[in-house]
Amino acid sequence: MFSRRDPTPPPQSTTSSSGGLFSRNRRNSSHSSLSSRGNGGGFLGMGGHRNEDPSIRNARQRIMDAETAEKDADRALVEARNRVRLAREHCQMLEREALEE
């Protein structure tokens, strides 16, 4: 499901309760604009990527791969939070039933 080409650093711990590790609030708008420039890049938007250095091409690909991985992680985080909520609700229901008996 999640493929990784490069080792990633361990996640940083956060103390904020508003969004957690993968919060979109911390992201600046220029982060995602790198992959959406298309072929009109180059110096002052001229020239495209025809004679682009392979290291630059690889770096751009790594950005796109990282953005894809981040989106996958965001979806996984939402799903995990949903499962936690459902598990808590189920546990509370069982606890209420146990008290009634």
Biopython code that builds the backbone (N, CA, C, O; Angstrom):
import numpy as np
from Bio.PDB.StructureBuilder import StructureBuilder

atoms = [
    (1, "MET", "N", (0.824, -1.190, 0.000)),
    (1, "MET", "CA", (0.000, 0.000, 0.000)),
    (1, "MET", "C", (0.871, 1.259, 0.000)),
    (1, "MET", "O", (0.655, 2.152, -0.819)),
    (2, "PHE", "N", (1.847, 1.344, 0.898)),
    (2, "PHE", "CA", (2.734, 2.492, 0.924)),
    (2, "PHE", "C", (4.105, 2.028, 0.470)),
    (2, "PHE", "O", (4.711, 1.155, 1.091)),
    (3, "SER", "N", (4.586, 2.605, -0.599)),
    (3, "SER", "CA", (5.914, 2.241, -1.052)),
    (3, "SER", "C", (6.858, 3.385, -0.741)),
    (3, "SER", "O", (6.516, 4.558, -0.888)),
    (4, "ARG", "N", (8.042, 3.022, -0.311)),
    (4, "ARG", "CA", (9.028, 4.035, 0.023)),
    (4, "ARG", "C", (10.296, 3.747, -0.751)),
    (4, "ARG", "O", (10.798, 2.623, -0.779)),
    (5, "ARG", "N", (10.790, 4.782, -1.370)),
    (5, "ARG", "CA", (12.020, 4.635, -2.128)),
    (5, "ARG", "C", (13.215, 5.098, -1.322)),
    (5, "ARG", "O", (14.322, 4.585, -1.487)),
    (6, "ASP", "N", (12.992, 6.060, -0.455)),
    (6, "ASP", "CA", (14.061, 6.605, 0.355)),
    (6, "ASP", "C", (13.705, 6.431, 1.816)),
    (6, "ASP", "O", (12.536, 6.545, 2.185)),
    (7, "PRO", "N", (14.699, 6.155, 2.661)),
    (7, "PRO", "CA", (14.387, 6.090, 4.089)),
    (7, "PRO", "C", (13.934, 7.449, 4.573)),
    (7, "PRO", "O", (14.453, 8.479, 4.144)),
    (8, "THR", "N", (12.966, 7.445, 5.467)),
    (8, "THR", "CA", (12.442, 8.705, 5.977)),
    (8, "THR", "C", (12.835, 8.856, 7.434)),
    (8, "THR", "O", (12.992, 7.857, 8.137)),
    (9, "PRO", "N", (12.996, 10.090, 7.900)),
    (9, "PRO", "CA", (13.336, 10.289, 9.304)),
    (9, "PRO", "C", (12.156, 9.913, 10.182)),
    (9, "PRO", "O", (11.018, 9.906, 9.712)),
    (10, "PRO", "N", (12.405, 9.597, 11.458)),
    (10, "PRO", "CA", (11.297, 9.253, 12.350)),
    (10, "PRO", "C", (10.371, 10.440, 12.518)),
    (10, "PRO", "O", (10.813, 11.587, 12.443)),
    (11, "PRO", "N", (9.082, 10.178, 12.746)),
    (11, "PRO", "CA", (8.126, 11.281, 12.884)),
    (11, "PRO", "C", (8.460, 12.145, 14.086)),
    (11, "PRO", "O", (8.922, 11.661, 15.119)),
    (12, "GLN", "N", (8.212, 13.437, 13.924)),
    (12, "GLN", "CA", (8.430, 14.357, 15.025)),
    (12, "GLN", "C", (7.209, 14.343, 15.924)),
    (12, "GLN", "O", (6.074, 14.304, 15.449)),
    (13, "SER", "N", (7.450, 14.376, 17.220)),
    (13, "SER", "CA", (6.319, 14.383, 18.134)),
    (13, "SER", "C", (5.733, 15.777, 18.176)),
    (13, "SER", "O", (6.453, 16.773, 18.100)),
    (14, "THR", "N", (4.422, 15.836, 18.299)),
    (14, "THR", "CA", (3.750, 17.118, 18.393)),
    (14, "THR", "C", (2.927, 17.137, 19.661)),
    (14, "THR", "O", (2.385, 16.116, 20.084)),
    (15, "THR", "N", (2.839, 18.304, 20.257)),
    (15, "THR", "CA", (2.025, 18.440, 21.454)),
    (15, "THR", "C", (0.713, 19.123, 21.148)),
    (15, "THR", "O", (-0.165, 19.202, 22.006)),
    (16, "SER", "N", (0.575, 19.612, 19.942)),
    (16, "SER", "CA", (-0.645, 20.296, 19.549)),
    (16, "SER", "C", (-1.755, 19.283, 19.322)),
    (16, "SER", "O", (-1.520, 18.207, 18.774)),
    (17, "SER", "N", (-2.954, 19.627, 19.741)),
    (17, "SER", "CA", (-4.085, 18.731, 19.518)),
    (17, "SER", "C", (-4.897, 19.153, 18.306)),
    (17, "SER", "O", (-5.945, 18.572, 18.026)),
    (18, "SER", "N", (-4.424, 20.152, 17.595)),
    (18, "SER", "CA", (-5.192, 20.645, 16.448)),
    (18, "SER", "C", (-4.574, 20.162, 15.143)),
    (18, "SER", "O", (-3.937, 20.937, 14.430)),
    (19, "GLY", "N", (-4.758, 18.900, 14.835)),
    (19, "GLY", "CA", (-4.318, 18.414, 13.541)),
    (19, "GLY", "C", (-3.243, 17.365, 13.615)),
    (19, "GLY", "O", (-3.191, 16.503, 12.738)),
    (20, "GLY", "N", (-2.399, 17.384, 14.590)),
    (20, "GLY", "CA", (-1.392, 16.355, 14.732)),
    (20, "GLY", "C", (-0.259, 16.487, 13.736)),
    (20, "GLY", "O", (-0.014, 17.558, 13.181)),
    (21, "LEU", "N", (0.413, 15.399, 13.526)),
    (21, "LEU", "CA", (1.624, 15.361, 12.726)),
    (21, "LEU", "C", (1.391, 15.745, 11.273)),
    (21, "LEU", "O", (2.240, 16.402, 10.669)),
    (22, "PHE", "N", (0.261, 15.350, 10.700)),
    (22, "PHE", "CA", (0.028, 15.561, 9.274)),
    (22, "PHE", "C", (-0.913, 16.718, 9.004)),
    (22, "PHE", "O", (-1.600, 16.734, 7.983)),
    (23, "SER", "N", (-0.952, 17.672, 9.894)),
    (23, "SER", "CA", (-1.867, 18.795, 9.761)),
    (23, "SER", "C", (-1.552, 19.622, 8.526)),
    (23, "SER", "O", (-0.389, 19.917, 8.250)),
    (24, "ARG", "N", (-2.578, 19.992, 7.791)),
    (24, "ARG", "CA", (-2.413, 20.826, 6.603)),
    (24, "ARG", "C", (-2.182, 22.285, 6.979)),
    (24, "ARG", "O", (-1.746, 23.072, 6.139)),
    (25, "ASN", "N", (-2.467, 22.665, 8.233)),
    (25, "ASN", "CA", (-2.347, 24.055, 8.639)),
    (25, "ASN", "C", (-0.902, 24.535, 8.640)),
    (25, "ASN", "O", (-0.657, 25.735, 8.516)),
    (26, "ARG", "N", (0.054, 23.629, 8.775)),
    (26, "ARG", "CA", (1.444, 24.027, 8.858)),
    (26, "ARG", "C", (2.072, 24.212, 7.488)),
    (26, "ARG", "O", (3.171, 24.759, 7.389)),
    (27, "ARG", "N", (1.429, 23.787, 6.466)),
    (27, "ARG", "CA", (2.010, 23.779, 5.130)),
    (27, "ARG", "C", (1.896, 25.155, 4.492)),
    (27, "ARG", "O", (0.874, 25.829, 4.626)),
    (28, "ASN", "N", (2.940, 25.562, 3.804)),
    (28, "ASN", "CA", (2.823, 26.821, 3.073)),
    (28, "ASN", "C", (2.444, 26.530, 1.637)),
    (28, "ASN", "O", (2.615, 25.411, 1.154)),
    (29, "SER", "N", (1.936, 27.527, 0.965)),
    (29, "SER", "CA", (1.385, 27.298, -0.366)),
    (29, "SER", "C", (2.453, 27.018, -1.407)),
    (29, "SER", "O", (2.143, 26.430, -2.444)),
    (30, "SER", "N", (3.694, 27.412, -1.177)),
    (30, "SER", "CA", (4.719, 27.181, -2.184)),
    (30, "SER", "C", (5.170, 25.729, -2.204)),
    (30, "SER", "O", (5.781, 25.285, -3.176)),
    (31, "HIS", "N", (4.877, 24.983, -1.138)),
    (31, "HIS", "CA", (5.296, 23.580, -1.057)),
    (31, "HIS", "C", (4.722, 22.756, -2.195)),
    (31, "HIS", "O", (5.457, 22.035, -2.870)),
    (32, "SER", "N", (3.438, 22.850, -2.413)),
    (32, "SER", "CA", (2.819, 22.025, -3.431)),
    (32, "SER", "C", (2.914, 22.643, -4.821)),
    (32, "SER", "O", (2.605, 21.980, -5.811)),
    (33, "SER", "N", (3.332, 23.888, -4.909)),
    (33, "SER", "CA", (3.394, 24.526, -6.221)),
    (33, "SER", "C", (4.563, 24.013, -7.040)),
    (33, "SER", "O", (4.574, 24.190, -8.258)),
    (34, "LEU", "N", (5.547, 23.382, -6.412)),
    (34, "LEU", "CA", (6.701, 22.896, -7.158)),
    (34, "LEU", "C", (6.310, 21.853, -8.187)),
    (34, "LEU", "O", (6.828, 21.855, -9.303)),
    (35, "SER", "N", (5.402, 20.964, -7.822)),
    (35, "SER", "CA", (5.036, 19.906, -8.754)),
    (35, "SER", "C", (3.964, 20.350, -9.739)),
    (35, "SER", "O", (3.688, 19.639, -10.705)),
    (36, "SER", "N", (3.364, 21.492, -9.518)),
    (36, "SER", "CA", (2.277, 21.915, -10.401)),
    (36, "SER", "C", (2.719, 22.953, -11.416)),
    (36, "SER", "O", (1.880, 23.538, -12.100)),
    (37, "ARG", "N", (4.000, 23.190, -11.528)),
    (37, "ARG", "CA", (4.481, 24.195, -12.465)),
    (37, "ARG", "C", (4.381, 23.741, -13.910)),
    (37, "ARG", "O", (4.264, 24.565, -14.816)),
    (38, "GLY", "N", (4.427, 22.456, -14.125)),
    (38, "GLY", "CA", (4.356, 21.954, -15.489)),
    (38, "GLY", "C", (5.687, 22.117, -16.202)),
    (38, "GLY", "O", (6.738, 22.155, -15.562)),
    (39, "ASN", "N", (5.648, 22.215, -17.527)),
    (39, "ASN", "CA", (6.869, 22.308, -18.314)),
    (39, "ASN", "C", (7.263, 23.735, -18.633)),
    (39, "ASN", "O", (8.189, 23.942, -19.417)),
    (40, "GLY", "N", (6.606, 24.721, -18.065)),
    (40, "GLY", "CA", (6.925, 26.107, -18.371)),
    (40, "GLY", "C", (7.937, 26.709, -17.429)),
    (40, "GLY", "O", (8.083, 27.931, -17.399)),
    (41, "GLY", "N", (8.642, 25.905, -16.661)),
    (41, "GLY", "CA", (9.593, 26.405, -15.668)),
    (41, "GLY", "C", (10.820, 26.999, -16.308)),
    (41, "GLY", "O", (10.728, 27.636, -17.357)),
    (42, "GLY", "N", (11.958, 26.802, -15.700)),
    (42, "GLY", "CA", (13.175, 27.378, -16.213)),
    (42, "GLY", "C", (13.353, 28.795, -15.716)),
    (42, "GLY", "O", (12.565, 29.277, -14.902)),
    (43, "PHE", "N", (14.369, 29.453, -16.194)),
    (43, "PHE", "CA", (14.663, 30.802, -15.761)),
    (43, "PHE", "C", (13.561, 31.749, -16.222)),
    (43, "PHE", "O", (13.308, 31.875, -17.421)),
    (44, "LEU", "N", (12.919, 32.404, -15.290)),
    (44, "LEU", "CA", (11.827, 33.342, -15.541)),
    (44, "LEU", "C", (10.689, 32.720, -16.350)),
    (44, "LEU", "O", (10.020, 33.403, -17.126)),
    (45, "GLY", "N", (10.479, 31.418, -16.162)),
    (45, "GLY", "CA", (9.386, 30.746, -16.833)),
    (45, "GLY", "C", (9.670, 30.419, -18.276)),
    (45, "GLY", "O", (8.766, 30.002, -18.999)),
    (46, "MET", "N", (10.901, 30.593, -18.719)),
    (46, "MET", "CA", (11.245, 30.339, -20.120)),
    (46, "MET", "C", (12.105, 29.085, -20.233)),
    (46, "MET", "O", (12.804, 28.721, -19.287)),
    (47, "GLY", "N", (12.055, 28.447, -21.347)),
    (47, "GLY", "CA", (12.987, 27.385, -21.631)),
    (47, "GLY", "C", (12.486, 25.992, -21.341)),
    (47, "GLY", "O", (12.973, 25.048, -21.962)),
    (48, "GLY", "N", (11.557, 25.804, -20.450)),
    (48, "GLY", "CA", (11.054, 24.477, -20.138)),
    (48, "GLY", "C", (12.118, 23.606, -19.488)),
    (48, "GLY", "O", (13.067, 24.107, -18.885)),
    (49, "HIS", "N", (11.945, 22.300, -19.620)),
    (49, "HIS", "CA", (12.838, 21.346, -18.971)),
    (49, "HIS", "C", (13.569, 20.474, -19.984)),
    (49, "HIS", "O", (14.008, 19.377, -19.637)),
    (50, "ARG", "N", (13.709, 20.922, -21.205)),
    (50, "ARG", "CA", (14.292, 20.086, -22.253)),
    (50, "ARG", "C", (15.712, 19.645, -21.924)),
    (50, "ARG", "O", (16.033, 18.463, -22.052)),
    (51, "ASN", "N", (16.557, 20.563, -21.507)),
    (51, "ASN", "CA", (17.947, 20.248, -21.223)),
    (51, "ASN", "C", (18.208, 20.196, -19.723)),
    (51, "ASN", "O", (19.300, 20.520, -19.256)),
    (52, "GLU", "N", (17.217, 19.794, -18.999)),
    (52, "GLU", "CA", (17.287, 19.802, -17.550)),
    (52, "GLU", "C", (18.272, 18.760, -17.032)),
    (52, "GLU", "O", (18.353, 17.649, -17.556)),
    (53, "ASP", "N", (18.989, 19.121, -16.036)),
    (53, "ASP", "CA", (19.940, 18.229, -15.391)),
    (53, "ASP", "C", (19.187, 17.056, -14.766)),
    (53, "ASP", "O", (18.137, 17.261, -14.158)),
    (54, "PRO", "N", (19.700, 15.831, -14.902)),
    (54, "PRO", "CA", (19.017, 14.666, -14.325)),
    (54, "PRO", "C", (18.828, 14.768, -12.814)),
    (54, "PRO", "O", (17.844, 14.255, -12.280)),
    (55, "SER", "N", (19.754, 15.420, -12.124)),
    (55, "SER", "CA", (19.595, 15.548, -10.679)),
    (55, "SER", "C", (18.405, 16.432, -10.327)),
    (55, "SER", "O", (17.716, 16.190, -9.336)),
    (56, "ILE", "N", (18.166, 17.462, -11.147)),
    (56, "ILE", "CA", (16.999, 18.326, -10.916)),
    (56, "ILE", "C", (15.730, 17.552, -11.218)),
    (56, "ILE", "O", (14.760, 17.632, -10.464)),
    (57, "ARG", "N", (15.725, 16.809, -12.306)),
    (57, "ARG", "CA", (14.568, 15.993, -12.664)),
    (57, "ARG", "C", (14.276, 14.983, -11.551)),
    (57, "ARG", "O", (13.121, 14.787, -11.172)),
    (58, "ASN", "N", (15.331, 14.343, -11.031)),
    (58, "ASN", "CA", (15.157, 13.385, -9.935)),
    (58, "ASN", "C", (14.640, 14.065, -8.672)),
    (58, "ASN", "O", (13.804, 13.509, -7.960)),
    (59, "ALA", "N", (15.136, 15.263, -8.396)),
    (59, "ALA", "CA", (14.676, 15.993, -7.213)),
    (59, "ALA", "C", (13.197, 16.348, -7.338)),
    (59, "ALA", "O", (12.447, 16.244, -6.367)),
    (60, "ARG", "N", (12.777, 16.768, -8.534)),
    (60, "ARG", "CA", (11.351, 17.077, -8.740)),
    (60, "ARG", "C", (10.493, 15.825, -8.589)),
    (60, "ARG", "O", (9.397, 15.876, -8.032)),
    (61, "GLN", "N", (11.004, 14.696, -9.094)),
    (61, "GLN", "CA", (10.268, 13.436, -8.952)),
    (61, "GLN", "C", (10.146, 13.061, -7.480)),
    (61, "GLN", "O", (9.100, 12.579, -7.045)),
    (62, "ARG", "N", (11.211, 13.282, -6.715)),
    (62, "ARG", "CA", (11.152, 12.985, -5.280)),
    (62, "ARG", "C", (10.117, 13.856, -4.580)),
    (62, "ARG", "O", (9.438, 13.398, -3.661)),
    (63, "ILE", "N", (9.994, 15.117, -5.011)),
    (63, "ILE", "CA", (8.968, 16.003, -4.441)),
    (63, "ILE", "C", (7.586, 15.436, -4.731)),
    (63, "ILE", "O", (6.743, 15.345, -3.838)),
    (64, "MET", "N", (7.359, 15.055, -5.989)),
    (64, "MET", "CA", (6.041, 14.513, -6.344)),
    (64, "MET", "C", (5.769, 13.209, -5.592)),
    (64, "MET", "O", (4.650, 12.984, -5.132)),
    (65, "ASP", "N", (6.777, 12.355, -5.464)),
    (65, "ASP", "CA", (6.606, 11.106, -4.713)),
    (65, "ASP", "C", (6.306, 11.386, -3.242)),
    (65, "ASP", "O", (5.461, 10.730, -2.634)),
    (66, "ALA", "N", (7.012, 12.369, -2.680)),
    (66, "ALA", "CA", (6.785, 12.718, -1.276)),
    (66, "ALA", "C", (5.390, 13.295, -1.069)),
    (66, "ALA", "O", (4.741, 13.003, -0.065)),
    (67, "GLU", "N", (4.924, 14.116, -2.016)),
    (67, "GLU", "CA", (3.577, 14.668, -1.906)),
    (67, "GLU", "C", (2.528, 13.573, -1.995)),
    (67, "GLU", "O", (1.527, 13.605, -1.280)),
    (68, "THR", "N", (2.757, 12.606, -2.871)),
    (68, "THR", "CA", (1.834, 11.474, -2.972)),
    (68, "THR", "C", (1.828, 10.678, -1.676)),
    (68, "THR", "O", (0.767, 10.297, -1.180)),
    (69, "ALA", "N", (3.007, 10.428, -1.132)),
    (69, "ALA", "CA", (3.097, 9.694, 0.132)),
    (69, "ALA", "C", (2.409, 10.460, 1.258)),
    (69, "ALA", "O", (1.766, 9.863, 2.122)),
    (70, "GLU", "N", (2.547, 11.777, 1.243)),
    (70, "GLU", "CA", (1.902, 12.595, 2.270)),
    (70, "GLU", "C", (0.383, 12.505, 2.167)),
    (70, "GLU", "O", (-0.308, 12.405, 3.180)),
    (71, "LYS", "N", (-0.130, 12.541, 0.944)),
    (71, "LYS", "CA", (-1.579, 12.411, 0.758)),
    (71, "LYS", "C", (-2.061, 11.045, 1.222)),
    (71, "LYS", "O", (-3.108, 10.932, 1.859)),
    (72, "ASP", "N", (-1.289, 10.001, 0.900)),
    (72, "ASP", "CA", (-1.643, 8.655, 1.368)),
    (72, "ASP", "C", (-1.626, 8.592, 2.889)),
    (72, "ASP", "O", (-2.505, 7.986, 3.502)),
    (73, "ALA", "N", (-0.629, 9.218, 3.492)),
    (73, "ALA", "CA", (-0.535, 9.227, 4.956)),
    (73, "ALA", "C", (-1.691, 10.001, 5.570)),
    (73, "ALA", "O", (-2.221, 9.603, 6.607)),
    (74, "ASP", "N", (-2.085, 11.103, 4.941)),
    (74, "ASP", "CA", (-3.231, 11.871, 5.433)),
    (74, "ASP", "C", (-4.501, 11.026, 5.405)),
    (74, "ASP", "O", (-5.282, 11.036, 6.357)),
    (75, "ARG", "N", (-4.703, 10.291, 4.302)),
    (75, "ARG", "CA", (-5.878, 9.415, 4.213)),
    (75, "ARG", "C", (-5.815, 8.322, 5.278)),
    (75, "ARG", "O", (-6.826, 8.001, 5.903)),
    (76, "ALA", "N", (-4.638, 7.756, 5.482)),
    (76, "ALA", "CA", (-4.481, 6.711, 6.501)),
    (76, "ALA", "C", (-4.739, 7.268, 7.898)),
    (76, "ALA", "O", (-5.331, 6.591, 8.740)),
    (77, "LEU", "N", (-4.300, 8.486, 8.142)),
    (77, "LEU", "CA", (-4.527, 9.112, 9.446)),
    (77, "LEU", "C", (-6.012, 9.332, 9.694)),
    (77, "LEU", "O", (-6.501, 9.073, 10.793)),
    (78, "VAL", "N", (-6.730, 9.808, 8.688)),
    (78, "VAL", "CA", (-8.177, 10.002, 8.821)),
    (78, "VAL", "C", (-8.852, 8.667, 9.126)),
    (78, "VAL", "O", (-9.713, 8.588, 10.002)),
    (79, "GLU", "N", (-8.462, 7.624, 8.404)),
    (79, "GLU", "CA", (-9.038, 6.299, 8.625)),
    (79, "GLU", "C", (-8.707, 5.784, 10.026)),
    (79, "GLU", "O", (-9.570, 5.215, 10.695)),
    (80, "ALA", "N", (-7.477, 5.977, 10.469)),
    (80, "ALA", "CA", (-7.085, 5.533, 11.810)),
    (80, "ALA", "C", (-7.879, 6.275, 12.884)),
    (80, "ALA", "O", (-8.320, 5.667, 13.859)),
    (81, "ARG", "N", (-8.060, 7.565, 12.712)),
    (81, "ARG", "CA", (-8.845, 8.340, 13.684)),
    (81, "ARG", "C", (-10.291, 7.861, 13.711)),
    (81, "ARG", "O", (-10.904, 7.796, 14.777)),
    (82, "ASN", "N", (-10.836, 7.527, 12.547)),
    (82, "ASN", "CA", (-12.192, 7.017, 12.481)),
    (82, "ASN", "C", (-12.289, 5.681, 13.231)),
    (82, "ASN", "O", (-13.241, 5.453, 13.978)),
    (83, "ARG", "N", (-11.315, 4.816, 13.031)),
    (83, "ARG", "CA", (-11.323, 3.523, 13.720)),
    (83, "ARG", "C", (-11.194, 3.687, 15.232)),
    (83, "ARG", "O", (-11.828, 2.956, 15.993)),
    (84, "VAL", "N", (-10.381, 4.636, 15.664)),
    (84, "VAL", "CA", (-10.257, 4.905, 17.102)),
    (84, "VAL", "C", (-11.589, 5.379, 17.659)),
    (84, "VAL", "O", (-12.022, 4.925, 18.718)),
    (85, "ARG", "N", (-12.239, 6.294, 16.942)),
    (85, "ARG", "CA", (-13.538, 6.805, 17.395)),
    (85, "ARG", "C", (-14.555, 5.674, 17.510)),
    (85, "ARG", "O", (-15.279, 5.583, 18.501)),
    (86, "LEU", "N", (-14.607, 4.807, 16.489)),
    (86, "LEU", "CA", (-15.547, 3.686, 16.520)),
    (86, "LEU", "C", (-15.231, 2.715, 17.655)),
    (86, "LEU", "O", (-16.141, 2.210, 18.313)),
    (87, "ALA", "N", (-13.959, 2.455, 17.885)),
    (87, "ALA", "CA", (-13.564, 1.553, 18.971)),
    (87, "ALA", "C", (-13.935, 2.137, 20.330)),
    (87, "ALA", "O", (-14.392, 1.413, 21.215)),
    (88, "ARG", "N", (-13.739, 3.439, 20.499)),
    (88, "ARG", "CA", (-14.117, 4.086, 21.773)),
    (88, "ARG", "C", (-15.631, 4.019, 21.985)),
    (88, "ARG", "O", (-16.104, 3.726, 23.084)),
    (89, "GLU", "N", (-16.382, 4.295, 20.917)),
    (89, "GLU", "CA", (-17.836, 4.232, 21.033)),
    (89, "GLU", "C", (-18.281, 2.824, 21.396)),
    (89, "GLU", "O", (-19.173, 2.651, 22.227)),
    (90, "HIS", "N", (-17.681, 1.834, 20.794)),
    (90, "HIS", "CA", (-18.030, 0.447, 21.083)),
    (90, "HIS", "C", (-17.693, 0.095, 22.534)),
    (90, "HIS", "O", (-18.479, -0.555, 23.223)),
    (91, "CYS", "N", (-16.524, 0.529, 22.982)),
    (91, "CYS", "CA", (-16.113, 0.273, 24.365)),
    (91, "CYS", "C", (-17.079, 0.943, 25.351)),
    (91, "CYS", "O", (-17.466, 0.341, 26.353)),
    (92, "GLN", "N", (-17.461, 2.180, 25.065)),
    (92, "GLN", "CA", (-18.398, 2.881, 25.945)),
    (92, "GLN", "C", (-19.746, 2.179, 25.983)),
    (92, "GLN", "O", (-20.374, 2.107, 27.039)),
    (93, "MET", "N", (-20.194, 1.665, 24.857)),
    (93, "MET", "CA", (-21.452, 0.937, 24.812)),
    (93, "MET", "C", (-21.364, -0.325, 25.674)),
    (93, "MET", "O", (-22.286, -0.625, 26.434)),
    (94, "LEU", "N", (-20.268, -1.055, 25.557)),
    (94, "LEU", "CA", (-20.087, -2.262, 26.373)),
    (94, "LEU", "C", (-20.025, -1.930, 27.861)),
    (94, "LEU", "O", (-20.566, -2.663, 28.689)),
    (95, "GLU", "N", (-19.366, -0.827, 28.196)),
    (95, "GLU", "CA", (-19.287, -0.412, 29.598)),
    (95, "GLU", "C", (-20.669, -0.052, 30.139)),
    (95, "GLU", "O", (-21.004, -0.402, 31.270)),
    (96, "ARG", "N", (-21.474, 0.649, 29.332)),
    (96, "ARG", "CA", (-22.833, 0.992, 29.767)),
    (96, "ARG", "C", (-23.665, -0.264, 29.980)),
    (96, "ARG", "O", (-24.393, -0.374, 30.966)),
    (97, "GLU", "N", (-23.552, -1.217, 29.045)),
    (97, "GLU", "CA", (-24.302, -2.469, 29.171)),
    (97, "GLU", "C", (-23.884, -3.238, 30.414)),
    (97, "GLU", "O", (-24.719, -3.830, 31.098)),
    (98, "ALA", "N", (-22.609, -3.225, 30.696)),
    (98, "ALA", "CA", (-22.103, -3.935, 31.879)),
    (98, "ALA", "C", (-22.630, -3.295, 33.154)),
    (98, "ALA", "O", (-22.924, -4.000, 34.119)),
    (99, "LEU", "N", (-22.755, -1.973, 33.177)),
    (99, "LEU", "CA", (-23.286, -1.293, 34.364)),
    (99, "LEU", "C", (-24.766, -1.579, 34.569)),
    (99, "LEU", "O", (-25.236, -1.643, 35.705)),
    (100, "GLU", "N", (-25.503, -1.752, 33.471)),
    (100, "GLU", "CA", (-26.934, -2.024, 33.561)),
    (100, "GLU", "C", (-27.217, -3.420, 34.087)),
    (100, "GLU", "O", (-28.283, -3.652, 34.658)),
    (101, "GLU", "N", (-26.296, -4.355, 33.912)),
    (101, "GLU", "CA", (-26.524, -5.730, 34.340)),
    (101, "GLU", "C", (-26.211, -5.955, 35.786)),
    (101, "GLU", "O", (-26.358, -7.071, 36.283)),
]
sb = StructureBuilder()
sb.init_structure("model")
sb.init_model(0)
sb.init_chain("A")
sb.init_seg("    ")
for serial, (resi, resn, name, xyz) in enumerate(atoms, 1):
    if name == "N":
        sb.init_residue(resn, " ", resi, " ")
    sb.init_atom(name, np.array(xyz, "f"), 0.0, 1.0, " ", f" {name:<3s}", serial, name[0])
structure = sb.get_structure()
